[in-house]
């Protein structure tokens, strides 16, 4: 049976999952252990959503049983929580020789029985259980459970009417203590709403607002996972604003609070905070993942796109993250330093000098605090640092080969990402007042840079025409940083085809040194360093 693809991940097909559950059920029966499928797996089963995460509650010590189950099913055991007695069994599909398709069985100890276990859960739609010995008797469990109300009533343990909330598309906390028991649930409520297109009921919303300050007590590794899932969901802009309305966004990233009310020059439609959130939405638009309410198909057609670019932005960077998700995170943070760099000149014009350069270390601190990997941190910070570079390469014409060479040399891994965030930034700056001529010029620059990059990559890197010894011997120069800069300038000219051989390279150096000497002679004494 073929696996399905969900959010870029391969998941086992339902018949294969049912086979696994039967094997697990037989194991628990031999051990005389009462086991229940609970939580998100039941919810997704009833919603006909594919999932590889299976939550099983045991009326036994899960940490004692999980290693034995791993052996019986040919999986790997991982201890998750010694205090609360939670263990994990990871099993690869036998149908997949590459071990890409796999299940994750989380076994928890149902202390006090299944009703007490459900009482401690977060939301009513996650507080349902089905006895494992019952579900494995069904041939097509999802269809039978959904279509046969009588059967559903006998198989489902649902003390908080979660099935009705599931049908109504409502997220409701099990109790008022739910968020104090685990403050990550504050963020999870919004994440579930974004994933399932559900609404959070008013009483639960009020509880979230009341307890929003507790989010800072949650381990940052867990916050990172939930934040990435929210970024992965459609309509990210809407849910970032919802997080802010609930008091969660600035509790997680206090630096964002300073962006609110920071006004920008006239060409900007929104203040810095709303512009940043709009840029997140614009990123999805330019990556063909969402809509932009201020643009039509003609605007999108001008943006270069290909299967290769689609694959590029779907590349995994670290656990749970892709280039697309980190580009959206960079979009949220790209102007994070604008409040501290804001100045108004004598003519009343607003400036934010070097806000990308000052924003990169701020983004670094934020992501390190949230326990993103070093690779994720560097990529995101570099996108912030270089988000203006694409439009700085050329003023009124397409950038030269040398300018493009310098761009890719300086921006490194963030080069392509910075090109696309510059497009999103442009859209989120002008909003409904987009000038088509300026937009076409910007899109042409991005297309040209990508095209030139492809051509440069297709040519072998040329060997150096001259080295430091040549410069010292021919021009009586001394070793030092200036010598290195001169060699790099020569290499740029070589890559762009301006100096095809050593003779031309030496002549080029002579001209550079003559020009530099002449320029220095024309400077006043204080500029010469005399």
N, C-alpha and C positions, 0 to 999 in steps of 0.2 A: 504493500500500500504506500502510495506516494505521501511524502510529508507536505504540509502546507507552509506558506511563508507569511509571517506576521511581523510587521515592523522590521523587516530585514533579517529576521531570525527564522530558521527552519524549526517547525514544531511537529511532533508526531501526529499522525492522523488518528481519529477517534477509535477506529477498530483496534489499532495497535495499542492505544492507551487502555482500552477495555481489557485486552488480553493481559496487560501488565497488572491491572487492578485485580483480575481474577487470581493471578499468581500470588499477589500480596495477600489477598483475602484467604487463600488456601493456607498460606503460612501462618496467619494470625489464628485461623481455625485450629490448626494443629497445636498451636501454643495455648489454646483456650483463652484468647485475649479478645475482648470486645473492641472493635475498631470502627471509627466513623470518618467518612470524608466530610471535611468541614471547610468553612471560610471561602476564599476566592474561587476554589475549584468548583464548589457547588454553585456559586453565583454564575460563573462563566459557563458551566454546564447548562444551566437553565436559560442563559442568554444565547446559547449556541455559539459561544466564542471559544476558539481553540486556545489551549494553554498547556504548557508543559510543567507547570508548578502545581503539585498536588499536596494539599494539606491533610494530614491524617491525625486525628486525636485518638489516643489510646487510654483505655482504663488500665494502665500499667505504666511502669517506668520506661519512658521512651528512650532514655540513654542506655538502658540495659538491653532493650529490644532492637534498636536501630542497627547496631553492628551486625547482629545475627541476620536481620533482614537483608542487609547489604550482601552478605555472603550467599544467602539463598537466591537472591535475584541477580547476582553477578555484578553488583555495583560498588561504589566507593562510599565509605562512611565519613561524615564530617560532624564533629561536635559543634553545636551552635551556642548553646546556653546551658551551662552546668547548673546554675541556680534554679532556673525554671524548667530544667530537664527537657531540652529541645535538641533533637539531632536531625541530620540531613543525610539522605541517601541519593546519590547521583548515579543514574543508569543511562548508558548509551544504547541506542537502538541497534538491534542485531541486523536490521534491514539497511543500515547505513555504514559502509565500511570505513568512511572518513570520520566517524564519531562526531558529526556535526549535530545530528538529531539526538536529543537526550531529554530525560525527565529529571525533575528535582522533587523528591518526596521529602517533605518536612514533617517529622513526627514529633508531636507534642504530648505531654502528659496531661490528661484530662483529670486534674485533681478535683475530687469531690463528685465525679461523674460528668456526663456530657452536658447536662443542664447547667451545672456550675461553670463548665468550660465556656459555653455559649454566653453566659451572663457576663463573662470577663472580656468579651470581644468588642470590637470598635463600633461597627455599624450593623443595622438590622439585616442588610442584604448580605453581610458576611457572617451572620449569626444563625446559619442554618446548617443542618447536618443530615447525612444519610448513612445508615448502617452499611458498612462495606459488604457484609454478607448478603444484603438485599440487592444492592446495585449490581453486583456481579451476576445476578440471576437474570438480568435484563439483556436482551439481544441488542437493542438499540436504545440505550438508556435515555438519551436526550429527548428523542421523539416520543417515546412512551410516557415519560414523566410529564412532558408538556401537554400532551394531547389527552391523557387520561387523568381527570381530576380526582377520581376515587383512588386510583393507584398512587397519585401524588400525595394525597392526604395520609395514606398509610405508610409511605416510605420516608417522608420528610419530617424531620424534627425542627419545628419553626416556632419557638416560644415568643418571638417578638414581631411576628407577622412580616417577616422579611420578604416573603414571596409577593405579598401585595405591594410593598414598597418597590420591589424589583419591577413589577408590572407597571407601576405608576412612574417609574424613573426618578425615584426620590432617595436621597442619602440622608439617613437619620441615625443619630447616635443611639446606642443601646441604653445608655444611662448618662446621667449628669457627671458621673465619675470617670467617664471614658477618657477624656483628655488629660485629666490629672494622672490617670494610671499610665498613660504613654502619650507624651506631648507630640510625638511624631504624627499622631493621628490628625492633628490640626492641619498639617500639610497634606496628608493622605486623603482627607476629605475632598480637597480641591483637585488633587490628582485624579481621583476616581471620577469626579464630576467631569473633568476634561476628557478622560479616556472613554467614558460611557455616554457622554452627552446627557448626564443626569443633572438634577438641581438639588442643592442642599436645602433642607427645609428650614423654616425661620427659626425654630427653637434651637436647632443645631448650629445655625449661623450665629445666633446670639451667644451660645456657649463658646464658639471659636473666638469671637471678638473678646469675650470676657477672659479667656485663657491664652490669648495670642502671645503674651509675654513669656509663656512657658517654653516656647519653641527654642529659646536659647539654651535650654537645659539638655537638649537632645544631642547625641553624638553626631558630630559633623559628617561622618561617613554615611550615616543613614539619611541625613538631610540631602547630601549630594545625590543619592540614588533617586529620591523623590523629585528633586529639582530637575534632574535629567529627564524623568518620565513626563513631567509637565511640559518641558521644552519639546519633547517628541510628539506631543498631542497636537491635533489641529487647533486653529484659533488660539495660538499661544498668547497673543496680545490681550485677548479678552480675559484669560485666566491670570496673567500677570497683574492686570488692573484689579481683578477680583482678589488676588492675594493682598494687594495693597489696601483695598477697601476693608479687608478683614484684619488689617494690622500685622500681617505676616511678612510681607516683602521687605519692608524697611527694618523689621526685627531681625531678619536673616542677613540683610545687607544694609546696614545703617548708612553707608556712604550714599546710597540712592536718595535719602531724604534731602540732602543738600541740593539735589538737582531740581527739586520742586520750586517753581516760582523763579528760577534763574532765567531771565529773559534773554533773548538772542536778537541778532540784527534783523532788519525788516524782511530779508529774504526768507527767513525761517517762519514756518506756520505755527510751530508749537514751542513751549518752553523746553528746557533741556530734558526734563524727566519724560514728558509725553513724547518728545522727539525720539528719545532712546527706546521707549516701548514701541513706538511706530516703526522704528528701524528693524526691530525683531520681526514684525509682520512683513515688512518689505523684503527681508532676507528670504522668507518662505516664498514670496512672490517671485523673486528673481531666480530662485532654485526650482521653480515649477512645483511647489508644494502647497501653495495657498493663493488666495485672491488678494488683490489690492484695490480697495474701493475707489481710488482716485485715478485708476488707469484702465485702459482697454487692451484688447489683444494686440493692437498695433504697437503699443509701447513695449509689450513683452517680446514681440518678434524681433525687436532691435537688439535684444540681449543675446550674445552668443551662447549656444547650447549644443550639447552632443551627448551621446551615450557615455563617452569617456568622462565628461564632466559630471554626469549623474553618478557614475561609479565612484568618481573621486570624492564627492561630498558624502557618499554613503560609506566611505572607508572607516573602519573601526580605529579609534585612537587609543582608547583604554576601555576597561570594563564598563559597559553601558553607554559609552559616548562614541559619537561619530563626528566627522568634520562638520557636518550640517548642524548638529546640536551645539558644538562649540562655537560655530560662527554666530548662532543666535545668542549665545551667552556673551560673546564679544560685542554683539550689537547692543545688548543691554548696557554694557559697561564702556562702550567706545568713547563716550564723552564724560566719563566719571570725574575728570579733573577740570572740567570747565568752570565750576564755581570758584576754585582757588586760583585759576589763571585769568579770570575775567578782569578786563580793564577798559576804561573809556578815555579816548584821546581828547585833545583840545577842541576837536571839531564835533565831539559828541558821538563818535563812532565806536562801537563795541568791538573788542578784540578778545581772543582766547589764545594768546601766544603759547606755542609748544604744549597745548593740552594733550596731544597724543603721546608725547614723550613723558610727560608727568603722569599721564593716566596709566601707562603700562605697569609701573611698580605698584600702583594702587590696585589694579586688577590682579596682579600677582599675589598681593597680600590677601585679597578677598578669596581667591581660589585656593590658596594654601590653607587658609583657615577652614574652608569647607572640605578639605582633604582630597582635592583633586590631585591626580598624579602629576609628577614633574613634567611629563610630556604634554599633558593637557594644559597645565599652567603656562608653559613656555609658548605653545601655539596660540592660546587665547590672548596672552599678553602681547605677543608679536603682532597679532591682527589689530589690537588696539593701537599699538605703537605706529603701525604703518598704514592706518586706514585712510590717510590723506595722500599717501605717496602716489597712487595712480593718477590723480588729477594734478599733481605737481610735476609730472614728467614733461608736460608740454603745455604751452599757453594757448597757441592758436593753430597748431598743426600736429600731425601725428608724431609721437616721440621717435627719436633716432635709434638706430641699432645700439649705439653706445649707451644711451639712456636706459634702454630696455635691459641691456647687459648689467648695468649698475643696479637697476631695480631688483632683478632676480638675485644678484649677488648679495645685496643688503637684506632683502626680506626673507630669503631662504625658504623654509617650509611653509611660511605664511603667505607666499607670493600670490598664488591663485585666490586664496581666501580673501586677501586684502582687495583684490580687484572687484570681487563680488560684494563685499561689504561697502565699498565705495559707491557702487550702484544703488544699494539699498539706502545708504545714507543720503544720496541725492534725492531719491523718491520721498524719503521721510523729512527732508528739509523743505521741499517745495509743496508737497501735499497736493491739494487741488489746483495749485497755481503753477504746475509744471510747464516749463518752456520746452516745446518739442525740439527746437533747433539745438538748445544746450544739451538736451537729453540724447539726441542722436550723435552729437559730437562726443559725449562721454562714452556712449555705447561703442562708437567706432574706435575709440582709444583702447578700450578693453579688448575688443575683437582683434585689433592690430597687435597688441602686446601678446595675446595668446597665440596668434598666428606666427609672429616672429620668434616666440619662444619655441614653438614646434620646429621651426626651421633651424634654430640654433642647436636644439637637442639632436637634430639629425646629422649634424656635422661633428666630427671628432674634435676634441679640444686640442688646439694647435700647441706644439711645443714652443717654449719661450725662444724668442729671437735673440734677446740679449739678457744678461744677468747683471748682478751688482758689480762683479769684477770688470765687466765691460764699461760700466759707467765710471768706475773709479779710474780705470786705465786711460780711457779716452777723454774724460772731462775733469780729471783731478778732483772728483767728489769724495767725500768722506762717508763712512758707514753711519747709519742713523735712520730715524723715522722718515725723514724727507726722501731718502734714497728709496725706501719701500713704497712711498706714495708715488714716486716717479715711475717705478717699475710697474705698478698697478695701472697707471695712466697709459703706459705703453701697451700693456696687455689689452686694455679696453680698445685702443686703436687697432690692435692686431685682430681682435675678434670681429670688429666692425668692418675689417677689410681695408683700413686706411694705410696700414704699413705691412706689405706682403713679405718683406725680407729684411735681413739684418741691416743692409745698407740704408734702406728707407727708415728703419727704426732709429738708427744713429742720427740720421739727418733730422728726424722728428724731435729727438731729444735736444739737439743743438738749437733748433728753433724755439723749443720750450724754454731753454735756459736763457737764450737771448731775450725773449719776451719778458721773462721774469726779471732779468737784470735791468732792462729798460724801464719796466714798471716800478721797480724799487728806486731807481734814480729819480723818478718823478715824484716820489713820495716826500712829504715833509720829514724833518729829522726825527720827530717823535714816533712816526709810523715805521721808520727804518730800524728803530731800536738803538739809535745813536745817542 
